[in-house]
Every structure is written in C-alpha cells, then in structure tokens.
C-alpha cells in the first residue's frame, strides 16, 4: 500500500511538472519565434524606409545610378536580405512582371505586389519556390511625395532566424530538463515525507490488530500528517488502556463468577449425590437461590454499566423534590440498618429542595451509595444523608462511621470490581460495580462525584452534585418562597 501510494504521488507530481514545463517551453519557443520574425520585419521596414529616401535622392539627381545600386547592395548585405526596387512607368502589371527578376514573381506574390502598388505595406512569412527557401517578406510602396512610383521588395531567409531560435530552444529545453531533474528529487523527497508516516501508521495499525499496543508512531512537523500521527498515537494509547481494562474486566468477572458458580455446583452436587441430608436440602436450595440472585445482580450491574458507557442510557429530566426522594431511599434501607444497629439519618436544606434531573437515575445513585455505606459502617454506627443547595446546583453527601479508606485507595474506589478488602467476594463485599455505576450516572447529568475520609472521626464521605439545568432550580426555589 505504501509503495503504491508513493508511486502514485510521484507519478502525479511528475506528470504535472513535465506537462507544465513542456507546455511552457513550447509556448516560449513559439513566442520567441514570433518575436524574432516580428523584429526582422521591423528591421526590413526600417531599411525600406531608408531605401525610399535614397530613391528620392536618386530621382532628384543627387545620387548616380551606380551609387544608388551600391547603397541597395549594402542594405541587402547588412540586412541579410534580397532587395528589389522596381519603378513603375505606364506599363501594366503583366508588363511589370516581365521586367521583374526571372522566376521571382509567382501568382500569389504578384497579388501582394498589386497590394503594394495600391499604397499598402505587406508583411508575411512564406516559402518562395523560386528561391527554394522560406523567407520573411516585406513589400512597401516606392513613393515620390504622395504618389506611388514603384515597389520595394525585401526577402530575408528564415535560416538566420532559425539559427537564433535554435539557440534559444536549446537553452529552453536544457533548462526544462534541469527543472524536471530538480523536480524529480523534490517530488521523491516530498512524496516519501508524506507516505512514510502513513506507512508507519499502517504498520502500527497492523500491530494493534495483532494485539501489540506498545508501538507509537513518530510525529514529524506540525502539518496535517503530524496531526494525524498524534491522533493515531492518542487512539493507540486509548486502545491500550481499553485493552488493559478489558483484560482486567475479564479477570474480575471470571473471579466474581467463579465463587458463586462453584458454590452452586457444590450445593447441587451435594443434593444430587445424597451427601446432603433430606432435612438439609431446603437450606442448600436457599443458598443456591441466594447465589443465583447475586449472579443476576452482577450481570444486571454489568449490563447497566455497559449501557451507560455505550451512551445507550437517555436521561429523562423532570423537576422533583430531592427531600422526598431521600426519604424514599432512606426507608428502603431501614431494615438493613436496623439489623446492624445503625442510626440512619437525613438532613435536607432547604425543604423542599427542587432539582431538575432524571429522578430514577438519581435514586439509583443514592441507592448505590447507601448500600455501600450500610455495608461498610461499623455496627452501632451512623449513616447520614445530607442535601443542600450549592452555588451551581444541589450537593448530596452520604457519610458513614466505618473504618474509612486508605489514602492510596481513594483514587481507585470508583474503578470496576475494586474492593478495599481483597478477601471479600460478592457475597460479603458486593459486586464492586455500585460506585462505578454511580459515577457514570452523575457524569451523565454533568455533575461530579468525590470521596474523602472524614476528619472528625473514622469514616468515609461520598458527595456528588446535580448541576442546575437552565435555571430550573432557582425558579423552583423562588416559587416555593413566593407560596410561603
């Protein structure tokens, strides 16, 4: 692929360069050819004007016939042209043709002589068969005052012009070859510079497809190719992180599923093989049911987290009183709190505390936070829920009186399957997905969630925010105050 792209770029650039260079050379060659002929015609016209002045001196008797002929020969020699001066008496064109040099006047040239006799100046480039050569032809009237008394014909061979033009063409084509040679070097360098990073990315992509995420590509310069390389490196890094997360997730799921499945298998095998006594079988079946329920909860949590991360969860915003929702969640954990002799309290300021958010998702966040707090709080301790109005929305905190979290673990408690006690399994330590799900749901609302150890006593405090949505929170609070 790299070689094909490289060759295509070289071919395209080279074709464009050669086409433009050859076209420019041909145009310049034609331009100079026209320029040389035009200059030669101007030169012949100037010489014809001089001949006309000499003819007036000759007719006035100021020049003798030999002197006049000498001047004509000199002008022809310096101009490298054949000069014919023919005076007109009373003869017809046919009689004039008889007086012209033998074989010079052809039918088409005779017509041009007729034009000159009418007072016109004629210029052309043509082939004269009598001279067997292409010439630059100039014909001007021979004047005596305002009267046409004859014709001045000047024919300069194109060989001299062609020699000059050939020298110019050699310079043009040599220059074109040098330009093309230099362009080939530049084209090869530029094409390689363009295709090399793409080739590196292609090889890196192939390595990524093979499972190797360690290789990054070089980032030369600041052009679009460099930006593409940087984007590729970012993608490679993200894929590497995702692959590590995937492997860690698979390992964690395998660990999470192994324990309950092993328990279920053991209980069922004990019942099937008769190891469990008949009176113990209902108890084993209850254990199997508990483990099955935990597996279902784990799978549901995994599916929920996957849906959130895939963007499949759509929030349904509505205005609701956060104080009412906290009361509902608190009642849900009344029995688990009583079993551990926990004091479950709540404080909301102001009441009612209106928010604009997805009520079911905020409830799920609170349920996950309270579930962790009740699970890890010390027996006889306290779990406290606090909600208040902040500068940017509502802030909710769930605080317990457990053992807290080591400082090095605080940054990891929102990771999937992370537990403080590595020895705990899903039966005693939950699925390890409650806090990650809570973090994702809060992020969907545009809020943030943090965890910090208590400073007044052992315990953990987890707080999250619900940002105001288009001013709905302030409007609700103002409406409440107005009703009061």
C-alpha positions as CSV (number, residue, x, y, z in Angstrom):
1,X,0.0,0.0,0.0
2,X,2.8,2.4,0.9
3,X,4.7,1.7,-2.3
4,X,1.5,2.1,-4.4
5,X,0.6,5.4,-2.8
6,X,4.3,6.6,-3.1
7,X,4.3,5.6,-6.8
8,X,1.0,7.3,-7.4
9,X,2.2,10.5,-5.8
10,X,5.4,10.5,-7.7
11,X,3.7,9.8,-11.0
12,X,1.1,12.5,-10.4
13,X,3.6,15.2,-9.3
14,X,6.0,14.2,-12.1
15,X,3.3,14.2,-14.7
16,X,2.1,17.7,-13.6
17,X,5.7,19.0,-13.6
18,X,6.6,17.6,-17.0
19,X,3.3,18.8,-18.6
20,X,3.7,22.3,-17.2
21,X,7.4,22.5,-18.1
22,X,7.0,21.2,-21.7
23,X,3.9,23.4,-22.3
24,X,5.8,26.4,-21.0
25,X,8.8,25.6,-23.2
26,X,6.7,25.1,-26.3
27,X,4.9,28.4,-25.6
28,X,8.2,30.2,-25.1
29,X,9.6,28.7,-28.2
30,X,6.7,29.9,-30.3
31,X,6.8,33.3,-28.6
32,X,10.5,33.8,-29.4
33,X,9.9,32.6,-33.0
34,X,7.2,35.2,-33.4
35,X,9.3,37.8,-31.7
36,X,12.3,37.2,-33.9
37,X,10.2,37.3,-37.1
38,X,8.4,40.5,-35.9
39,X,11.8,42.1,-35.1
40,X,13.1,41.1,-38.6
41,X,10.1,42.6,-40.2
42,X,10.5,45.8,-38.3
43,X,14.2,45.9,-39.4
44,X,13.2,45.3,-43.0
45,X,10.6,48.1,-42.8
46,X,13.2,50.5,-41.5
47,X,15.6,49.6,-44.3
48,X,12.7,50.0,-46.8
49,X,12.1,53.5,-45.4
50,X,15.8,54.3,-45.9
51,X,15.7,52.9,-49.5
52,X,12.7,55.1,-50.2
53,X,14.7,58.2,-49.1
54,X,17.7,57.1,-51.3
55,X,15.3,56.6,-54.2
56,X,14.1,60.2,-53.8
57,X,17.7,61.4,-53.9
58,X,18.3,59.3,-57.0
59,X,15.2,60.6,-58.8
60,X,16.3,64.2,-57.8
61,X,19.7,63.6,-59.3
62,X,21.6,63.8,-56.0
63,X,22.7,60.1,-56.4
64,X,24.0,58.4,-59.5
65,X,22.8,55.1,-60.7
66,X,26.0,53.2,-59.5
67,X,25.8,54.9,-56.2
68,X,22.2,54.0,-55.7
69,X,22.9,50.4,-56.6
70,X,25.9,50.3,-54.2
71,X,23.6,51.6,-51.4
72,X,21.0,48.9,-52.2
73,X,23.6,46.2,-52.2
74,X,25.0,47.4,-48.9
75,X,21.5,47.5,-47.3
76,X,20.9,43.9,-48.6
77,X,24.2,42.8,-47.2
78,X,23.7,44.3,-43.7
79,X,20.1,43.1,-43.6
80,X,21.0,39.6,-45.0
81,X,18.1,40.1,-47.4
82,X,17.4,40.3,-51.1
83,X,16.2,43.8,-52.1
84,X,14.3,44.6,-55.2
85,X,13.4,48.2,-56.2
86,X,11.1,48.4,-59.2
87,X,9.9,51.7,-60.6
88,X,6.5,52.0,-62.3
89,X,6.1,53.8,-65.5
90,X,3.0,53.3,-67.6
91,X,3.1,49.6,-68.1
92,X,0.5,47.1,-66.9
93,X,1.1,44.6,-64.2
94,X,1.8,42.0,-66.9
95,X,4.5,44.2,-68.4
96,X,5.8,44.9,-64.9
97,X,6.1,41.1,-64.3
98,X,8.2,40.8,-67.4
99,X,10.7,43.3,-66.0
100,X,10.9,41.5,-62.6
101,X,13.8,39.1,-62.0
102,X,13.2,35.8,-63.7
103,X,11.1,33.3,-61.7
104,X,10.7,35.6,-58.7
105,X,7.1,36.6,-59.2
106,X,4.6,33.8,-58.6
107,X,0.9,34.3,-58.9
108,X,0.3,34.7,-55.1
109,X,3.3,37.1,-54.8
110,X,2.0,39.1,-57.7
111,X,-1.2,39.7,-55.8
112,X,0.9,41.1,-52.9
113,X,2.8,43.3,-55.4
114,X,-0.6,44.6,-56.5
115,X,-1.5,45.4,-52.9
116,X,1.8,47.4,-52.6
117,X,1.1,49.3,-55.8
118,X,-2.2,50.4,-54.2
119,X,-0.2,52.0,-51.4
120,X,-0.4,49.2,-48.8
121,X,2.5,47.7,-46.8
122,X,2.6,43.9,-46.9
123,X,4.3,41.6,-44.4
124,X,4.3,37.9,-44.5
125,X,6.3,34.7,-43.8
126,X,6.2,32.3,-46.7
127,X,8.0,29.8,-48.8
128,X,9.3,31.1,-52.2
129,X,9.7,28.2,-54.6
130,X,11.9,30.3,-56.9
131,X,14.4,30.8,-54.1
132,X,13.7,27.4,-52.6
133,X,13.6,28.7,-49.1
134,X,11.2,30.1,-46.5
135,X,11.5,33.9,-46.2
136,X,10.3,36.9,-44.3
137,X,8.7,39.1,-47.0
138,X,8.2,42.9,-46.7
139,X,6.8,45.0,-49.5
140,X,6.4,48.8,-49.3
141,X,5.4,51.4,-51.9
142,X,8.1,53.5,-53.5
143,X,6.8,57.0,-53.0
144,X,7.5,60.3,-54.7
145,X,5.7,62.7,-52.4
146,X,2.2,61.2,-52.1
147,X,2.4,59.3,-55.4
148,X,3.3,55.6,-55.7
149,X,6.1,55.3,-58.2
150,X,7.2,51.7,-57.7
151,X,7.6,48.9,-55.2
152,X,10.4,48.0,-52.7
153,X,10.5,44.2,-52.1
154,X,12.7,42.7,-49.4
155,X,13.0,39.0,-48.8
156,X,15.1,37.7,-45.8
157,X,15.7,34.0,-45.5
158,X,14.4,32.4,-42.2
159,X,17.6,30.4,-41.8
160,X,19.3,33.2,-39.8
161,X,16.2,33.5,-37.6
162,X,16.0,29.7,-37.2
163,X,19.6,29.6,-36.1
164,X,18.9,32.1,-33.4
165,X,15.7,30.4,-32.5
166,X,17.5,27.0,-32.3
167,X,20.0,28.5,-29.8
168,X,17.1,29.8,-27.7
169,X,15.3,26.5,-27.9
170,X,18.5,24.7,-26.7
171,X,18.6,26.9,-23.7
172,X,14.8,26.4,-23.1
173,X,15.0,22.6,-23.3
174,X,18.2,22.3,-21.3
175,X,16.5,24.5,-18.6
176,X,13.4,22.3,-18.8
177,X,15.5,19.2,-18.3
178,X,17.2,20.7,-15.3
179,X,13.9,21.8,-13.8
180,X,12.5,18.3,-14.3
181,X,15.6,16.7,-12.8
182,X,15.4,19.0,-9.8
183,X,11.6,18.4,-9.6
184,X,12.2,14.6,-9.5
185,X,14.4,14.9,-6.5
186,X,12.0,17.2,-4.7
187,X,9.0,15.1,-5.6
188,X,10.7,11.9,-4.3
189,X,11.6,13.7,-1.0
190,X,8.1,15.2,-0.6
191,X,6.3,12.0,-1.5
192,X,8.4,10.0,0.9
193,X,7.8,12.5,3.6
194,X,4.1,12.2,3.0
195,X,3.9,8.5,2.7
196,X,6.4,7.4,5.4
197,X,4.2,8.4,8.4
198,X,1.2,6.8,6.7
199,X,3.3,3.6,6.2
200,X,4.4,3.8,9.9
201,X,0.7,4.1,11.0
202,X,-0.2,1.3,8.7
203,X,2.3,-1.0,10.3
204,X,1.3,0.2,13.8
205,X,-2.3,-0.5,12.9
206,X,-1.3,-4.0,11.8
207,X,0.5,-4.5,15.2
208,X,-2.5,-3.2,17.1
209,X,-4.7,-5.7,15.1
210,X,-2.3,-8.4,16.2
211,X,-2.6,-7.3,19.9
212,X,0.6,-5.2,20.2
213,X,-0.3,-1.8,21.7
214,X,3.1,-0.7,22.7
215,X,4.4,0.9,19.5
216,X,3.8,4.6,18.8
217,X,4.5,6.4,15.5
218,X,6.8,9.4,15.1
219,X,5.2,12.9,14.9
220,X,7.3,14.9,12.4
221,X,6.4,18.6,12.0
222,X,3.1,20.4,12.6
223,X,1.3,19.7,9.3
224,X,-1.9,17.6,8.8
225,X,0.2,14.4,8.6
226,X,1.7,15.2,12.0
227,X,-1.8,15.9,13.4
228,X,-2.9,12.6,12.0
229,X,0.0,10.8,13.7
230,X,-0.7,12.5,17.0
231,X,-4.4,11.5,16.7
232,X,-3.2,7.9,15.9
233,X,-1.0,7.9,19.0
234,X,-3.8,9.1,21.2
235,X,-6.1,6.4,19.7
236,X,-3.3,3.8,20.2
237,X,-3.0,4.9,23.9
238,X,-6.7,4.7,24.4
239,X,-6.9,1.3,22.8
240,X,-4.1,0.1,25.0
241,X,-5.9,1.4,28.1
242,X,-9.1,-0.2,26.9
243,X,-7.4,-3.5,26.3
244,X,-5.9,-3.4,29.8
245,X,-9.3,-2.6,31.2
246,X,-10.9,-5.4,29.1
247,X,-8.3,-7.9,30.4
248,X,-8.8,-6.7,33.9
249,X,-12.6,-6.8,33.5
250,X,-12.5,-10.4,32.1
251,X,-10.2,-11.4,35.0
252,X,-12.5,-9.7,37.5
253,X,-15.7,-11.1,36.0
254,X,-14.1,-14.6,36.0
255,X,-13.2,-14.2,39.7
256,X,-16.7,-12.8,40.5
257,X,-18.5,-15.7,38.7
258,X,-16.2,-18.5,39.8
259,X,-17.0,-18.3,43.5
260,X,-20.9,-18.3,43.3
261,X,-20.8,-20.8,40.5
262,X,-18.6,-23.1,42.5
263,X,-20.9,-22.8,45.4
264,X,-23.9,-23.5,43.3
265,X,-22.2,-26.5,41.8
266,X,-21.2,-27.8,45.2
267,X,-24.7,-27.4,46.7
268,X,-26.4,-29.1,43.7
269,X,-23.8,-31.9,43.6
270,X,-24.3,-32.5,47.3
271,X,-28.1,-32.7,46.9
272,X,-27.8,-34.9,43.8
273,X,-25.3,-37.4,45.3
274,X,-27.2,-37.6,48.5
275,X,-24.4,-36.1,50.6
276,X,-26.8,-33.5,51.9
277,X,-29.3,-35.0,54.3
278,X,-33.0,-34.6,53.3
279,X,-33.6,-32.1,56.2
280,X,-30.6,-30.0,54.9
281,X,-31.6,-29.9,51.3
282,X,-34.0,-26.9,51.7
283,X,-31.2,-24.9,53.3
284,X,-28.9,-25.8,50.4
285,X,-31.5,-24.8,47.9
286,X,-31.9,-21.4,49.8
287,X,-28.1,-20.9,49.4
288,X,-28.3,-21.8,45.7
289,X,-31.2,-19.3,45.3
290,X,-29.1,-16.6,47.1
291,X,-26.1,-17.2,44.9
292,X,-28.3,-17.2,41.8
293,X,-29.8,-13.8,42.9
294,X,-26.3,-12.4,43.4
295,X,-25.3,-13.6,39.9
296,X,-28.3,-12.0,38.4
297,X,-27.5,-8.8,40.3
298,X,-23.9,-8.9,39.0
299,X,-25.0,-9.5,35.4
300,X,-27.5,-6.7,35.6
301,X,-24.9,-4.3,37.0
302,X,-22.5,-5.2,34.2
303,X,-25.2,-4.7,31.6
304,X,-26.2,-1.4,33.2
305,X,-22.6,-0.2,33.3
306,X,-22.1,-1.3,29.6
307,X,-25.2,0.6,28.5
308,X,-24.1,3.7,30.3
309,X,-20.6,3.7,28.8
310,X,-22.0,2.9,25.4
311,X,-24.3,6.0,25.6
312,X,-27.4,3.9,25.4
313,X,-28.9,5.5,28.6
314,X,-31.1,8.5,27.9
315,X,-31.9,10.8,30.8
316,X,-35.4,12.0,31.3
317,X,-35.3,15.3,33.0
318,X,-38.1,16.4,35.3
319,X,-38.5,18.7,38.3
320,X,-38.8,16.9,41.6
321,X,-38.3,17.4,45.3
322,X,-35.0,15.9,46.4
323,X,-36.2,15.7,50.0
324,X,-39.0,13.3,49.1
325,X,-36.6,11.1,47.1
326,X,-34.1,10.9,50.0
327,X,-37.0,9.9,52.3
328,X,-37.9,7.0,49.9
329,X,-34.3,5.8,49.7
330,X,-33.9,6.0,53.5
331,X,-37.0,3.9,54.1
332,X,-35.5,1.2,51.7
333,X,-32.5,0.7,54.0
334,X,-34.4,0.9,57.3
335,X,-34.4,-2.9,57.8
336,X,-30.6,-3.5,56.8
337,X,-29.7,-0.6,59.1
338,X,-31.7,-2.0,62.0
339,X,-30.0,-5.4,61.6
340,X,-26.6,-3.7,62.1
341,X,-28.0,-1.3,64.8
342,X,-27.1,1.6,62.6
343,X,-28.6,5.1,63.0
344,X,-29.8,6.2,59.6
345,X,-30.4,10.0,59.5
346,X,-31.1,12.6,56.8
347,X,-30.9,16.3,56.6
348,X,-32.2,18.4,53.6
349,X,-31.9,22.2,53.4
350,X,-34.0,23.9,52.1
351,X,-37.2,21.9,52.2
352,X,-38.5,21.4,49.5
353,X,-35.2,21.1,47.6
354,X,-36.1,21.2,43.9
355,X,-33.8,19.7,41.2
356,X,-34.2,19.2,37.5
357,X,-32.8,15.7,36.7
358,X,-33.6,12.1,35.9
359,X,-35.4,11.1,39.2
360,X,-34.9,7.3,38.7
361,X,-31.2,7.7,37.9
362,X,-30.5,9.9,40.9
363,X,-32.4,7.4,43.0
364,X,-30.1,4.6,41.7
365,X,-27.1,6.7,42.6
366,X,-28.4,7.2,46.2
367,X,-29.3,3.5,46.5
368,X,-25.7,2.5,45.5
369,X,-24.1,5.0,47.9
370,X,-26.3,4.0,50.8
371,X,-25.8,0.3,50.1
372,X,-22.0,0.8,50.4
373,X,-22.3,3.0,53.5
374,X,-24.6,0.5,55.3
375,X,-22.3,-2.4,54.3
376,X,-19.1,-0.9,55.5
377,X,-20.3,1.1,58.5
378,X,-19.4,-0.3,61.9
379,X,-22.1,-2.0,63.9
380,X,-23.9,0.5,66.1
381,X,-22.6,3.4,63.9
382,X,-24.3,6.1,61.9
383,X,-25.1,6.7,58.2
384,X,-26.0,10.2,57.5
385,X,-27.5,11.7,54.3
386,X,-27.2,15.4,53.7
387,X,-28.5,17.5,50.8
388,X,-28.2,21.3,50.4
389,X,-28.3,24.0,47.8
390,X,-24.8,24.9,46.4
391,X,-23.6,27.7,44.1
392,X,-24.0,25.6,41.0
393,X,-26.9,23.2,42.0
394,X,-27.6,20.6,44.6
395,X,-24.9,18.8,46.6
396,X,-25.7,15.4,48.2
397,X,-23.4,13.6,50.7
398,X,-23.6,10.1,52.2
399,X,-21.4,9.7,55.3
400,X,-20.7,6.6,57.4
401,X,-18.8,5.8,60.5
402,X,-16.8,2.9,59.2
403,X,-13.1,2.4,59.0
404,X,-12.6,4.8,56.1
405,X,-10.4,4.2,53.1
406,X,-6.6,4.2,53.0
407,X,-5.4,7.3,51.2
408,X,-3.7,5.3,48.4
409,X,-7.1,3.6,47.7
410,X,-9.3,6.7,47.5
411,X,-8.5,7.3,43.8
412,X,-9.5,3.8,42.9
413,X,-12.8,3.2,44.7
414,X,-14.7,4.2,41.6
415,X,-13.0,1.6,39.5
416,X,-14.9,-1.6,38.5
417,X,-14.7,-4.5,40.9
418,X,-12.4,-2.6,43.3
419,X,-12.8,-3.6,46.9
420,X,-10.9,-2.4,49.9
421,X,-10.8,-6.0,51.4
422,X,-9.4,-8.2,48.7
423,X,-10.6,-11.3,50.6
424,X,-14.2,-10.3,50.2
425,X,-16.3,-11.8,47.4
426,X,-19.6,-10.7,46.0
427,X,-21.4,-12.3,48.9
428,X,-19.8,-10.2,51.5
429,X,-18.4,-7.2,49.6
430,X,-21.0,-6.5,46.9
431,X,-20.3,-6.7,43.2
432,X,-17.8,-3.8,43.2
433,X,-19.9,-2.0,40.5
434,X,-22.1,0.2,42.6
435,X,-19.7,3.2,42.8
436,X,-18.6,3.0,39.1
437,X,-22.3,3.0,38.1
438,X,-23.0,5.9,40.4
439,X,-20.0,7.9,38.9
440,X,-21.2,7.3,35.3
441,X,-24.8,8.3,36.1
442,X,-23.6,11.5,37.9
443,X,-21.3,12.3,34.9
444,X,-24.3,11.9,32.5
445,X,-26.0,14.7,34.5
446,X,-22.9,16.9,34.1
447,X,-22.1,16.6,37.8
448,X,-19.1,15.2,39.7
449,X,-18.6,12.7,42.5
450,X,-15.8,12.6,45.1
451,X,-14.9,10.5,48.1
452,X,-12.9,11.7,51.2
453,X,-12.2,10.3,54.6
454,X,-13.9,12.1,57.5
455,X,-11.7,14.4,59.5
456,X,-13.7,14.4,62.8
457,X,-13.8,10.6,63.1
458,X,-13.1,7.3,61.2
459,X,-15.5,7.0,58.2
460,X,-16.0,7.9,54.6
461,X,-18.0,10.7,52.9
462,X,-19.1,10.4,49.3
463,X,-20.5,13.5,47.7
464,X,-22.0,14.2,44.3
465,X,-23.5,17.3,42.7
466,X,-26.5,17.8,40.5
467,X,-26.0,21.0,38.3
468,X,-28.7,23.4,37.7
469,X,-30.5,22.9,34.4
470,X,-31.4,26.1,32.6
471,X,-32.1,27.9,35.9
472,X,-34.9,25.4,36.9
473,X,-33.6,25.0,40.4
474,X,-33.6,28.7,41.2
475,X,-37.0,29.2,39.7
476,X,-38.4,26.4,41.8
477,X,-36.9,27.8,45.0
478,X,-38.3,31.3,44.2
479,X,-41.8,29.7,43.5
480,X,-41.6,28.0,46.9
481,X,-40.6,31.2,48.7
482,X,-43.5,33.1,46.9
483,X,-46.0,30.5,48.1
484,X,-44.7,30.9,51.7
